[in-house]
Amino acid sequence: MTTSAGERSRISGASAIGALYRKVRAQTMRIVAPLEIEDYVIQTAEFMSPPRWHIGHTSWFFETVLQAHRPGYKIY
């Protein structure tokens, strides 16, 4: 069984997106590591959102991108 150039490109793109997601998530977790668990749920100022909101939206963004590049991708 052979794969077409388009299929190889899509697989390569999905792998790159996955690697980028892992890099972004690791950096995010390094940034929030010093926080206490209580810091994740409160909004300390009206101009900023809690870390949990940012973590969730980063995940949502990457899932949305994956849906476009990976046919059959199932949302978690």
C-alpha positions as CSV (number, residue, x, y, z in Angstrom):
1,M,0.0,0.0,0.0
2,T,1.4,3.4,-1.0
3,T,0.4,6.8,0.3
4,S,0.0,9.8,-2.0
5,A,2.0,13.0,-1.7
6,G,-1.1,14.7,-0.3
7,E,-1.6,12.0,2.3
8,R,2.0,12.3,3.4
9,S,1.7,16.0,3.6
10,R,-1.4,15.8,5.7
11,I,0.3,13.3,8.1
12,S,3.4,15.5,8.3
13,G,1.2,18.6,9.0
14,A,-0.7,16.8,11.7
15,S,2.5,15.6,13.3
16,A,3.9,19.2,13.2
17,I,0.7,20.5,14.8
18,G,0.9,17.8,17.5
19,A,4.5,18.7,18.2
20,L,3.6,22.4,18.4
21,Y,0.7,21.7,20.8
22,R,3.0,19.7,23.1
23,K,5.6,22.6,23.0
24,V,2.9,25.2,23.8
25,R,1.4,23.1,26.6
26,A,4.8,22.4,28.2
27,Q,5.6,26.2,28.2
28,T,2.2,27.0,29.6
29,M,2.7,24.5,32.4
30,R,6.1,25.9,33.2
31,I,4.6,29.4,33.5
32,V,1.8,28.3,35.8
33,A,4.0,25.9,37.9
34,P,4.6,28.4,40.7
35,L,0.9,29.1,41.2
36,E,-1.2,27.6,44.0
37,I,-4.2,25.6,43.0
38,E,-6.5,28.4,44.2
39,D,-4.9,30.7,41.6
40,Y,-6.4,28.6,38.8
41,V,-10.0,29.5,39.6
42,I,-10.1,33.1,40.6
43,Q,-10.0,36.2,38.4
44,T,-7.7,38.5,40.3
45,A,-8.3,41.5,38.0
46,E,-11.0,42.4,35.5
47,F,-8.5,42.7,32.7
48,M,-7.1,39.2,33.0
49,S,-8.5,35.6,33.0
50,P,-7.5,32.8,35.3
51,P,-4.8,30.4,34.1
52,R,-7.4,27.5,33.8
53,W,-9.2,29.6,31.2
54,H,-6.1,30.0,29.1
55,I,-5.2,26.3,29.4
56,G,-8.6,25.3,28.2
57,H,-8.7,27.7,25.3
58,T,-5.3,26.6,24.1
59,S,-6.6,23.0,24.0
60,W,-9.8,24.1,22.3
61,F,-7.8,25.9,19.6
62,F,-5.6,23.0,18.8
63,E,-8.5,20.6,18.7
64,T,-10.2,22.9,16.2
65,V,-7.1,23.0,14.1
66,L,-6.7,19.2,14.3
67,Q,-10.3,18.7,13.0
68,A,-9.4,20.6,9.8
69,H,-6.2,18.5,9.2
70,R,-7.1,15.1,10.4
71,P,-10.2,13.5,8.9
72,G,-12.0,11.3,11.4
73,Y,-10.4,13.1,14.4
74,K,-12.6,12.6,17.5
75,I,-13.0,15.4,20.0
76,Y,-11.9,14.4,23.4
